[in-house]
């Protein structure tokens, strides 16, 4: 990802979901590269983001929280708020060539904001006339044999033929045909070109989103007998409020307990780990290309993920929570003016990315951005201020406030959770009902927005209208 004075470029790479080392699962193995930038990087160890795909990306590309945009679930920000200037348009207006590929926006048809891109790559021309879907397992991509491959998906009619919990190996000789590989090669081809103008290149890898498909060689890196499971607490839901406990107890019974019953926990984790190493190998390919290009010394790199992922903690597999396993993400920066090979304890969120890039890359400013520029932390990662960050949930009013010491969660029904992050890494002890911590709860809650925007226009009331290679949304019946 790039800046301009002197001429710089920007490489923006995302990998779906999070690195697994902090979850208690064995750390994933880097198949090709030692870090997201061999020339040095600044790593945020306390970076967080929304737990859902579309709200998370909407916040990143608009620089605004769901409490402002109304995007709590499947709402479409560029339908309700066409006046917002998305990140790629800011780069375009700043004099950059703008290139994108992959899962930068939510993957279903009609979710990609096509404004501003000089080129946005998709695998097939058919996708261009169908609303630009960005999934990674259709449109001619290779599939495992048998398909579906996971026993969970084979026996569960609800999930048969759907990506959730699905995973399996792809023959190694078909690796170059996997969608993420194809997208990565396209990005590498862009980097190999000579560019007279500064450029912004965004690459969104689908892996390790379900379905966890990866070449066989990456599955071979993780024999199932060597898989280390996360630490689970059988009583972890007992201290939650009634509605929250019932919700996640039902989810635990349907997914976590079923995986145990089928004896496929380790193979499910294997597929996730294989997908991460596959994604890392592709990032290594991009970095190798960059280092051998004319742009190696004037390119800013940002590596991020759109949410975390639970693997049985609190009985949850997936996202859709405000807990640590869902919100904590990898967030790494590298390039000119950024401290090399440093880590920081400074708390950040992905909504900080837009204003940071605007500062680093001389982009048009936006006074309504709700994040903050992290340029001062990138220069000096030893910042010690204990900043609190805000994470909206899936309904107006529900949210989490997180800093280096505490995680406070408030649900729309008045339920609360409070975790001491220093003493309780796993968030096993909910302190919300302990009177000793009433003052801490009050202080954290006061940092949430005073008002929340209502949810935007429901996706269920809209229809996607295609016009050649473009599309727009309109109320149903029009």
N, C-alpha and C positions, 0 to 999 in steps of 0.2 A: 504494500500500500504506500502511496508515495506523496512526497512533498515537492516543492518547486524551486526553492531558492537556496543553494543552487538547484538545478533541475534534479528532482528525485522522483521516484516511482513508488507505487504502493501495491504490495501483494497481500491480499486478504484471504486467509484460508480458514475454513471451518471444518470441523469434524463433528458428526452428530454424536451427542452424548459425551460422556466424560471418561477421563482416565480412571482406571479401576483400582489403582494401588491404595488409595485412601479408603476404599470401601471395606477392606479386609480381604478381598479377593487377592490372589497373587498378582503382583504387578505385571502388566502386559510387557511383552518383549518387543523392543524396537527392532524391526526386521532390517532397517537400512541406515537410519540416522540416529545420532546420539542425542540430538535435541532439535527443536524446531528452528534453530539457527546456529550453525557451528561457529559463526563469528561472534556469538554471545547473545544473551537475551535477558529480559527482565521478566520474572515469573511472579504472578500474583497468586499467593497461596490461599488468599481469602477472597476469591472472586465468586460472584453469585449471579444468577439470572432466573427469569421466570421458568416455570415448570412445564409449560405447554408450547407447542411448536409455533403456532401462528401468533399468539400474544408476544412471545419472546422475540421473534423476528420483527414484528411490527414495532416494538420498542426500539430495537437496534436501528432500524432503517428510518425511523421518524425522530428518534431522540426524545420520545415522550412515553410516560408510563400509561398503563391501561386505565388508571384513574383519570387520565385526561382524554385518551383516545376512545375509550369505551370498548376496546378490544380485549375482552376477558376470555373469549373462547374462539368461535369460528367467524367472528365478525371480520370485515374486510376494510382495512384502514383507508385505502385509496378510493373506496366508494363513499364512505361517510365523510372523509376529510381530504378531498382532492387538493386542498390548498396547502397541505403539508409538503415541504420539499424533502423528498427522500434522499438518502445518502448518495446514491449514484448520480442523482441530478445535481447535487451540490458539487460533486467532482466534475461533472460535465460543465457546469457554469463556471467552475474554477479553472477551466482550460485544459482539462485532462481528457485523454482518450479513455473510454470506459468499457471494460470487457467483463463478462460474467458467465458462469457456467455452474450448473448443478443445483443442489438443494440450499439455495440462499434464502428462499421464501418457503412457506409451507408447500408440500409437494403436490396436493391435488390440483386438478385443472382450475384455472381462474384465480390462482393465488399469487402468481408472479407479477410484480409491479414492473412493467416493461418500459416505463418512461426513462429516458436518459441514456440507455445503453447504446453504444456504437455497435456492439455485437453481443448477443446473448445466445449461447450455444445450447442446443438440444440434440439428442441422439438421432431423431428422425424428423423428416418434414411433416409426417402425420401429426406429430405433437404440436406443431405450429398452428395447425388449423383446428385443434381440439382444445384450445385454452392453455397450452404450454404446461402440461403436467410434468412434474420433476421426480417421479418415483424412480427407484433404481433397479427394479426387478421385472419390468415389463418392456414392451417395445423391442422385442427380439433379444433381450439379454438372456444369457444362459441360466438354466435352473439346475438344482441338484437332482439326482436320481436316487430314490424315488422323490416325487413331488406331490404333496408337501412332504418334507423330510423329517420334521419333528413329530414324535409320537403324540405330543400334545395337540398338534393341529390335525393329525390323522384321525384321531378318535373323537374330537370335539367338533360337532357340526357348526357351532357358532363361529369357529375360527378356521375351518377348512378353507383353503384357498386364500386366506388373508395373512398379512405379514406378522401380526402380533405373536410373539413367542416362537416363530418359525426360524429355522437356521439349518445350514448344511453346507458341505463342501462342494465347490465347483472344480471340475477337472483342471489340472494345472495348464493343460494345453489350450484352455479356453479363457485364461486369465485376461488376455488383452481384449476380450470381447465383453467383459463385465462393465457395466455402465460407468462406475467410478473410474476405472482404468481409462476408458475412452475419454471421459471429461478431463482427466488429469493430463493426458497426452495433448489434448487441445490447448490446455493452459500452458504446457511446456512449449508448444509451437508458438504461442503468443510471445513468450519470454525470449525465444530465439530470434525474433524479428528485431530489426533496427527501428527505433522509435525516435522521431524528431521531437515529439511532444511528450510531456509527462503522461503516465498512464496509471490507471486504476484497474487492477485485475482481481476479481473475486472468484474463488473456487469453493464450491460447497460439496463436500463428500457426503454421500448417503450413509456409508458405513460409519459407525456400527449400529445404525438404526435397524430395528427388525424390518425385514428378515435378515438374519445374520448369515449372509452368503459371503464366502471368501474362497480363494483358491485352496486346494487340498493342502499345500505345503504349510499354510498358516495353521491349519488344524493340527498338523503333525507336530507343531511346536508345543502343543499343550495336550499331552496324553491325559485322558480322563482320570486315570489313577493318580495323577500328580496334582489335580485341581485342588486349590485351597478355597474353601467356602468362606463367605463372610461370617462374622460373629452374629449369631441370632439369639435373641432373648425371648423365650416362649411366653413370658408375661409382659411383653413390651407394650401391648395395647391396653393393659389393665388400668393405667392411670390417666387415660384420655377421657374426654367427656363422652356421654352416652351416644350422641349422633355420630361423632367421629369414630368412636370405637366400633359401633355397629357397621359403619360403612367399610372400614378397613378389615374388620373381621370377616365380612362377607367376601371381600376381595381376596383375603388370605385363603379362605376355604376353596374358592374357585380356581386359584392359580397356584399359590405356594404349596398348599397341601396336595394338590393334584400332581405337581411336579415330583414331590416326594413319593407319592403313591405309585407313580409310573416309573420311578427310579431314573429320572432323566435330569436331575439338577446339575450334575457334573457335565453332561454333554451340552446342556443349555449354556452353562458358563463357558465351556470350551468354545462354543460358536461365537459368543460375545468377545472373548479374548482374541480369537482368530481374526474377527472382523476389525478389531482395534489394530492388531499388527499389520493387517492388510492395508488399512488406512494410513498407518505410519509409513509403510513402504512407499505409498503413493506420494506422501508429503516429501519423503526423501528424494523421490524422483524430481519433484518440483524444485527442491532446494539445490540439488545437483545441477539442474538446468540453469537456475539463477546464478549460481556461483561461476558457471562457465560462460555466462553471458556478459555483455557490456554493462549490465545494470546492477552488478553485484554490490558495488560500493555506494549506490545512491538509491537504494530501495528500502523502504520500511516494511517490515513483515508483522502482521498480527495473526495470531493463531488462537482460535476460540471455539467454544462449543455452545449449543443453544440451550442445553439444560443438562442436569445430571441424570442418574438412573439408579433405581433401587433393585437389589438382587436378594430380596427376602427380608431385608431389614424392616422391622415392624410388620412383617408378613407381606410387604408390598413388592411386586415386580413391576417396574415401569416408572412413570413419573406421576404427575397429578397430585403432588403433595408440596408442602412448604418446609419439609425436613431437609437436613443437611445432604443426604444422599441424592436428593433431587436438585437442589439449588447450587451446590458447589461444582465449579467447572474449571477446566484448564484455561488460562488466559495469559498468553505470552506475547511479548513485543520484542522486536529486534530492529536494528538499523542505526543510521546516523543520529547522534545526539542521545542515544539510549544507553544506559549503563549496561555493561557486558557481564554476563554470567552472574547475575544477582537475583536474589529472591526478596520479596517484600511482604510484610505482614499487613500492609495497608489494605483496608477493605474496599472492594470495588464491585461494580456491577457492569453488565454489558451495555447499559444505557449510557455509560461514560465513554464508550468507544467513539460515537459520533462527534461530541465536542472535542475529544482528544485529537481525532484526525483533522478536524477543522483547524485546530491550533497548529498542529505539526505541518499541515499541508497547505496553509494559507487559503482555506476555503471560505466562502461567504459565511458570516456569523449568523446565528439564530438565537435571539434573546429568549425564546421560549423553550429551548432545550432544557431538560430537567436533570440531566446528568451533569457531571463536572469534568473538565479536562484533567487528565492524569499526567500532563506533560512534566509537572514538577516532580512527580514520583518516579517517572521513567528516568529522569536525570539524576535523581537522588533517592534510591529505593529505601533508604533507612528512615523514611518518614514514620513517625511514631504516633501521630494523632489517631485516636480510636474513633474512627468514623462509623456512624450507623447508616445502613442502607435499607431501602424499602423495596419489598417484593409484593406486588399485588397477587391475589389468588384468582379464582375463577368466578367470583361474584363481587359486585361493588361492596366495599367495606371489609371484606376478608383480606388479610395480608400478613406479612411477617416483617419484623424489624430485626436486623442482624448487625452486630458489631464484633469486635474481637473477643468479647467476653460472653455475650448473651444472644440467644435467639428467642424472640417473643412472637407468638402466633396468635392472631385474633380471627375468629370465624364469624360469619354474619349472624349466627344464632347466639352470639355472646360467649361461646366456648373459648377457652384460652389455654395456651401452653407456654411454658418458660423453661429454657434449658441453660444450664451453666456450662458453656462450651469448654472452659479450661478443665473442669473436673469431670465432665460427662461427654466425652467425644462422641459416643454412640447415641446420645440423646435418649437414654433409657429412663431418666428420672424427671418427670414433669413436675416442676416446682410451682405451677401457677396457683394452686390452692393453699400454698404455704404463706401465712400472713407475714412472715419475715421478709418476703420479697415483694410485698405490695408496692413499696416505693419504686422499686426497679421496674415493675410492670407499668406503673403510671408514667414514669419517665419515658420508657420506650414507646408506649402507646401514643404519647403526645407527639411523637415524631412522624406519625402517619399523616397523610393529607387530611385536612379538616373535612373535605368533601370529596366524593367519588363521582365521576361521570356515570350516568346510567349506561347500561350495555348498549352498544351500537345496533345497527340494523341487523336483525337475525338473518343468517345465511338461508334459513328455511323459507324466508319470504322473498328471496331473490332468485333470478334465473340468469345463467350466463348466456350471453348472446355473442356468437362468433361472427366475424366479418373478415373473411380471408385469413390472414395470419395475425389478426388482432382480435380482441374480445372486449366486452364491457359487461357490467352487471346492470340489471334493470329489475324493477318490481315484477313479480309474477303476474302474468295476465296482460302486460303491456306489449 
